[in-house]
Amino acid sequence: MSLKPPFTLQTATQKVKVAQKLWNTCDPLRIISAYTAHSVWRNRDHFLTGHAAIVPFLQQKWIKERNYLLRKELFAFTDNKIAVQFWYEYQDALDGMKWKRCYGIEHWTFDADGRMEKRMMSGNDVEIGKDGDGKGRWFEGLGPEDVDGVKIEEGHF
């Protein structure tokens, strides 16, 4: 089955889970293979264009965000666009290894070959537990292959 546009519910959902798996590798060189060479990104307050800017950005991300574990869910889609909601947990190496969770939304646009040409991300971090001690982590003790089994509902927000 092709994961190229135009997307169906099935292919859009699969595309999201492929991205989840790829990002959970925390390997910038593997991740950029899913993006066009001149991909345009907005990641919070960072604006990036192309692999040469994205790779060092991701390298710095995972220097800070240790023990990173991500889940993405399809939010909406059209022929060549997908919107996802996501949650990830990490220990912040620049803030005393406090546990944090990021809640966010991404909007993606794809080229005809199925590589992402635009990624717009908004996210907010919150400490998990008292003073970031990690109590109440959703993904505690899980690996990347297990995050889809965690039930996340409105009460979690």
C-alpha positions as semicolon CSV with decimal commas, in nm:
position;residue;x (nm);y (nm);z (nm)
1;M;0,000;0,000;0,000
2;S;0,131;0,343;-0,097
3;L;0,171;0,610;0,167
4;K;0,175;0,882;-0,097
5;P;-0,098;1,140;-0,150
6;P;-0,387;1,143;-0,198
7;F;-0,444;1,003;0,149
8;T;-0,731;0,788;0,271
9;L;-0,821;0,738;0,636
10;Q;-0,617;0,417;0,632
11;T;-0,307;0,561;0,463
12;A;-0,314;0,884;0,667
13;T;-0,330;0,680;0,988
14;Q;-0,043;0,460;0,871
15;K;0,162;0,766;0,774
16;V;0,120;0,905;1,127
17;K;0,232;0,576;1,287
18;V;0,532;0,551;1,053
19;A;0,632;0,904;1,163
20;Q;0,584;0,808;1,529
21;K;0,811;0,508;1,490
22;L;1,073;0,712;1,302
23;W;1,080;0,994;1,560
24;N;1,108;0,745;1,845
25;T;1,445;0,639;1,702
26;C;1,581;0,986;1,796
27;D;1,808;0,950;1,491
28;P;1,815;1,276;1,290
29;L;1,965;1,110;0,980
30;R;1,686;0,852;0,966
31;I;1,420;1,112;1,038
32;I;1,520;1,352;0,760
33;S;1,478;1,075;0,503
34;A;1,102;1,135;0,539
35;Y;1,139;1,504;0,446
36;T;1,215;1,682;0,121
37;A;1,563;1,832;0,091
38;H;1,415;2,182;0,123
39;S;1,149;2,101;0,379
40;V;1,019;2,401;0,574
41;W;0,965;2,364;0,948
42;R;0,828;2,569;1,230
43;N;0,900;2,397;1,559
44;R;0,773;2,614;1,844
45;D;0,977;2,933;1,799
46;H;1,231;2,784;1,556
47;F;1,201;2,834;1,180
48;L;1,410;2,596;0,969
49;T;1,456;2,515;0,602
50;G;1,630;2,210;0,459
51;H;1,818;1,911;0,590
52;A;2,127;2,118;0,672
53;A;1,927;2,315;0,929
54;I;1,702;2,032;1,051
55;V;1,973;1,779;1,141
56;P;2,160;1,999;1,393
57;F;1,827;2,116;1,536
58;L;1,727;1,753;1,603
59;Q;2,071;1,671;1,744
60;Q;2,033;1,955;1,994
61;K;1,676;1,849;2,071
62;W;1,788;1,507;2,192
63;I;2,081;1,644;2,389
64;K;1,815;1,821;2,595
65;E;1,528;1,569;2,570
66;R;1,657;1,243;2,720
67;N;1,454;0,923;2,751
68;Y;1,222;1,061;2,484
69;L;0,907;0,864;2,406
70;L;0,643;0,991;2,162
71;R;0,289;0,908;2,056
72;K;0,115;1,063;1,756
73;E;-0,253;1,033;1,660
74;L;-0,428;1,133;1,339
75;F;-0,638;1,446;1,392
76;A;-0,751;1,527;1,036
77;F;-0,640;1,487;0,674
78;T;-0,701;1,597;0,317
79;D;-0,548;1,483;-0,011
80;N;-0,189;1,586;0,070
81;K;-0,213;1,724;0,425
82;I;-0,227;1,558;0,766
83;A;-0,282;1,709;1,110
84;V;-0,175;1,515;1,418
85;Q;-0,200;1,555;1,791
86;F;0,093;1,427;1,990
87;W;0,228;1,372;2,338
88;Y;0,580;1,292;2,439
89;E;0,762;1,249;2,765
90;Y;1,127;1,319;2,832
91;Q;1,379;1,410;3,097
92;D;1,510;1,762;3,052
93;A;1,891;1,743;3,068
94;L;1,906;2,123;3,082
95;D;1,669;2,143;3,380
96;G;1,796;1,895;3,639
97;M;1,664;1,588;3,451
98;K;1,306;1,680;3,542
99;W;1,040;1,472;3,370
100;K;0,826;1,672;3,129
101;R;0,544;1,604;2,885
102;C;0,485;1,797;2,566
103;Y;0,130;1,828;2,432
104;G;0,097;1,950;2,076
105;I;-0,040;1,967;1,726
106;E;0,143;1,935;1,395
107;H;0,028;2,021;1,044
108;W;0,205;1,838;0,762
109;T;0,207;1,893;0,384
110;F;0,345;1,625;0,150
111;D;0,490;1,623;-0,200
112;A;0,370;1,378;-0,466
113;D;0,633;1,121;-0,358
114;G;0,502;1,117;0,001
115;R;0,787;1,307;0,162
116;M;0,698;1,593;0,393
117;E;0,765;1,936;0,249
118;K;0,620;2,140;0,534
119;R;0,594;2,071;0,909
120;M;0,434;2,321;1,144
121;M;0,452;2,226;1,515
122;S;0,306;2,389;1,824
123;G;0,371;2,232;2,162
124;N;0,362;2,308;2,532
125;D;0,567;2,141;2,803
126;V;0,451;2,066;3,155
127;E;0,641;1,906;3,440
128;I;0,527;1,555;3,531
129;G;0,477;1,499;3,903
130;K;0,587;1,713;4,192
131;D;0,881;1,924;4,079
132;G;0,926;1,702;3,773
133;D;0,982;1,379;3,967
134;G;0,797;1,182;3,696
135;K;0,514;1,053;3,915
136;G;0,215;0,999;3,689
137;R;0,406;0,935;3,368
138;W;0,185;0,777;3,102
139;F;0,464;0,587;2,927
140;E;0,663;0,477;3,233
141;G;0,833;0,142;3,173
142;L;0,717;0,129;2,811
143;G;0,911;0,115;2,488
144;P;0,824;0,281;2,156
145;E;0,626;-0,027;2,048
146;D;0,397;0,005;2,354
147;V;0,285;0,370;2,353
148;D;-0,025;0,305;2,141
149;G;-0,162;0,081;2,416
150;V;-0,191;0,372;2,661
151;K;-0,544;0,509;2,675
152;I;-0,527;0,889;2,653
153;E;-0,858;1,068;2,713
154;E;-0,976;1,422;2,776
155;G;-0,934;1,366;3,151
156;H;-0,558;1,346;3,090
157;F;-0,550;1,705;2,972
